[in-house]
Amino acid sequence: MRLDGRIALVTGSSRGIGAGIARRLAADGAKVVLHASRSIEAAEAVAAEIRAGGGSAAIVQGELTDPEAAVRVVHDAFALNGALDILVCNAGAPKSGPIEDLDAAAIDAHLALNLRAPMLQVIAFSKLTRSEHGRVVLISSASAAHPVGGAALYSASKAGAEAFFRSAAQELGARGITLNAVQPGMTVTRALPDPGIAEKVANWTALRRVGAPADIADIVAFLASDDARWLTGTILPATGGMITSTTNVLNKA
């Protein structure tokens, strides 16, 4: 699963799952391009960590809700090395909130980041890459497949992105480009306001724990490698065997 010589852009990689993915791809030999929306301080810390470990890391910046910036980020990443082999669409808007609190502005914001930005970036990637090992991975959500209260808009935007990836995989497959999505379940990236939530979710999970960024990063590293060359248009649940009834726990959290 080595990625020596491959160039990888990971959006939303200054912290959390995105940072974990960037670290893992760099450990596998990829030249990683991190992305930050506004402040790059957190991304610089991740990049410094990667470089200290002997890896290669650069940073691009852009607010992905701006369609021009979403495309420019891909172009900037390509320009750094004159190539781009791997695109990980990780950046996304958070849980959207109750139906009655939603309005047109909230809908537009979620669709801009969770749906339009990945679409535009896949289009840009397809035009730029000359790689024989093109890999695109979407970080979706288990809520795209299973209902979660307070996340209807978020779930819809992620499900829409998955649909785009499945169809795009059919179009780009002739060029050897694969597109797959990963659906994380509950993945702890920072201290929880109520630690009891993680314990409850763990009890509804086959592996009896909640996820960590490294769990998702390992799956992405596989999908980015040649070992996953026969997988495309696939949606992979990464929930540790979470029973869908777990969503009831999250609904009440």
C-alpha positions in Angstrom: 0.0 0.0 0.0 2.9 2.4 -0.6 2.1 5.6 -2.3 5.7 6.7 -3.2 5.7 9.5 -5.7 2.0 10.1 -5.6 0.6 13.6 -5.0 -2.4 13.8 -2.7 -4.8 16.7 -1.9 -6.8 16.3 1.3 -9.4 19.0 1.8 -10.3 20.0 5.3 -7.1 18.5 6.6 -6.1 20.9 9.4 -7.6 18.8 12.1 -9.7 15.7 12.8 -10.3 13.0 10.2 -8.7 15.1 7.5 -5.5 15.6 9.4 -5.4 11.8 10.2 -5.8 11.0 6.5 -3.0 13.4 5.6 -0.7 11.9 8.1 -1.4 8.4 6.9 -1.0 9.1 3.2 2.3 10.9 4.0 3.5 7.9 6.0 2.7 5.7 2.9 5.0 7.9 0.9 2.6 10.4 -0.8 3.5 14.0 -1.1 0.6 15.5 0.7 -1.1 18.8 0.0 -3.1 19.9 3.0 -6.0 22.3 2.8 -7.4 25.0 5.1 -10.4 27.2 4.6 -9.3 30.3 6.5 -6.6 30.2 9.1 -3.7 28.0 8.1 -2.1 27.8 11.6 -3.6 24.3 12.4 -2.7 23.0 8.9 0.9 24.3 9.4 1.1 22.3 12.6 0.0 19.1 10.8 2.4 19.9 7.9 5.3 20.4 10.4 4.5 17.1 12.0 4.6 15.3 8.7 7.9 16.9 7.7 9.4 16.0 11.1 8.6 12.4 10.3 10.4 12.6 7.0 7.3 13.2 4.9 6.4 15.9 2.4 3.6 18.4 3.1 2.5 21.6 1.5 -0.6 23.8 2.1 -3.3 25.4 -0.1 -6.0 27.7 1.2 -9.5 28.4 0.0 -13.1 28.7 1.2 -14.9 25.8 -0.5 -18.3 27.3 -0.3 -17.0 29.7 -2.9 -17.2 27.8 -6.2 -14.2 29.6 -7.7 -12.1 28.9 -4.6 -13.2 25.2 -4.6 -11.8 24.8 -8.1 -8.7 27.0 -7.4 -7.7 24.7 -4.5 -7.4 21.8 -6.9 -5.5 23.8 -9.4 -3.1 25.2 -6.7 -2.4 21.7 -5.4 -1.7 20.5 -9.0 0.6 23.5 -9.6 2.8 22.7 -6.6 4.1 19.5 -8.2 2.8 19.6 -11.7 0.7 16.5 -11.0 -2.1 15.2 -8.8 -2.9 11.6 -8.3 -5.2 11.5 -5.3 -8.1 13.7 -4.2 -9.7 13.2 -0.8 -12.9 15.3 -0.4 -13.1 15.5 3.3 -14.2 19.0 4.1 -17.8 19.3 5.1 -20.4 21.2 7.0 -21.4 19.9 10.4 -24.7 18.4 11.6 -27.5 20.7 10.2 -30.0 20.9 13.1 -33.8 20.4 13.4 -36.0 20.8 10.4 -37.9 23.7 11.8 -34.7 25.7 12.2 -33.6 25.3 8.6 -34.0 28.1 6.0 -32.8 28.8 2.5 -29.4 30.1 3.7 -28.7 27.0 5.7 -29.7 24.8 2.8 -27.4 26.8 0.4 -24.5 26.6 2.8 -24.7 22.9 3.3 -25.2 22.1 -0.4 -22.3 24.4 -1.3 -19.8 22.7 0.9 -21.0 19.1 1.1 -22.3 18.7 -2.5 -21.2 21.4 -4.9 -17.6 21.6 -3.7 -16.8 17.9 -4.1 -18.6 17.9 -7.5 -16.5 20.9 -8.7 -13.3 19.4 -7.4 -13.9 16.0 -9.0 -14.5 17.9 -12.3 -11.3 19.9 -11.9 -9.3 16.8 -10.9 -10.6 14.9 -14.0 -9.4 17.7 -16.2 -6.0 18.1 -14.6 -4.8 14.7 -13.7 -2.7 12.6 -16.1 -2.2 9.9 -13.5 -2.5 6.3 -14.3 -3.4 5.8 -10.7 -6.1 8.4 -10.3 -8.0 8.0 -6.9 -10.8 10.1 -5.5 -12.3 9.4 -2.1 -15.3 11.1 -0.5 -15.6 11.2 3.2 -19.4 10.9 3.6 -21.3 9.9 6.6 -23.3 7.0 8.0 -26.2 9.3 8.2 -26.4 9.3 4.3 -27.7 5.8 4.6 -29.4 5.8 8.0 -31.9 8.4 9.3 -30.6 10.7 12.1 -32.8 13.3 13.7 -31.4 16.8 13.5 -29.4 15.9 10.4 -31.8 15.8 7.5 -30.1 18.5 5.5 -26.6 17.2 6.3 -27.7 13.6 5.4 -29.3 14.7 2.1 -26.2 16.7 1.0 -23.9 13.7 1.7 -26.2 11.3 0.0 -26.3 13.6 -3.0 -22.5 13.6 -3.1 -22.4 9.8 -3.0 -24.8 9.6 -5.9 -22.5 11.9 -7.9 -19.5 9.7 -7.1 -21.2 6.5 -8.2 -22.1 8.0 -11.6 -18.8 9.8 -12.1 -17.0 6.4 -11.4 -18.8 5.1 -14.5 -17.6 8.0 -16.7 -14.0 8.1 -15.4 -13.3 4.4 -15.1 -12.0 4.1 -18.7 -9.1 6.4 -17.6 -8.3 4.2 -14.6 -9.7 6.8 -12.2 -11.6 5.3 -9.3 -14.1 7.1 -7.1 -15.3 5.7 -3.8 -16.9 7.0 -0.6 -16.4 6.2 3.0 -19.2 6.5 5.6 -17.7 7.1 9.0 -19.9 6.3 12.0 -19.3 8.2 15.3 -15.7 9.3 15.1 -14.2 11.2 18.0 -11.9 14.0 17.0 -12.0 16.1 20.1 -13.3 16.0 23.7 -17.0 15.3 23.9 -19.2 17.6 26.0 -20.9 14.4 27.3 -18.4 11.4 27.4 -21.4 9.2 28.1 -22.5 9.5 24.5 -19.4 7.6 23.2 -20.1 4.8 25.7 -23.7 4.5 24.6 -22.7 4.3 21.0 -19.9 1.8 21.7 -22.5 -0.5 23.2 -24.4 -0.5 19.9 -21.2 -1.2 17.9 -19.9 -4.7 17.0 -16.4 -3.7 18.0 -17.6 -2.1 21.2 -15.9 1.3 20.7 -16.3 4.5 18.7 -14.1 5.4 15.8 -10.9 7.4 15.8 -9.5 9.4 12.9 -6.8 6.7 12.3 -9.6 4.1 11.6 -10.9 6.2 8.7 -7.5 7.1 7.5 -6.4 3.5 7.1 -9.4 2.8 4.9 -8.7 5.9 2.8 -5.1 4.9 2.4 -6.2 1.5 1.1 -8.6 3.1 -1.4 -5.9 5.5 -2.6 -3.5 2.6 -3.2 -3.1 0.2 -6.1 -4.5 -2.6 -3.9 -7.9 -1.0 -4.3 -7.7 -0.8 -8.1 -10.7 -3.0 -8.6 -13.0 -0.9 -6.4 -14.9 2.0 -7.8 -18.3 3.5 -7.4 -18.3 1.8 -3.9 -19.7 3.2 -0.7 -17.9 1.7 2.3 -19.5 1.9 5.8 -16.8 2.6 8.4 -18.8 2.2 11.6 -17.2 -0.7 13.4 -20.4 -2.7 12.8 -22.7 0.0 14.2 -26.3 -1.1 14.5 -28.5 1.4 12.8 -30.6 1.8 16.0 -27.6 3.7 17.3 -29.0 6.7 15.6 -31.6 6.9 18.3 -28.9 7.5 20.8 -27.5 10.3 18.7 -31.0 11.8 18.2 -31.3 12.2 22.0 -27.7 13.4 22.5 
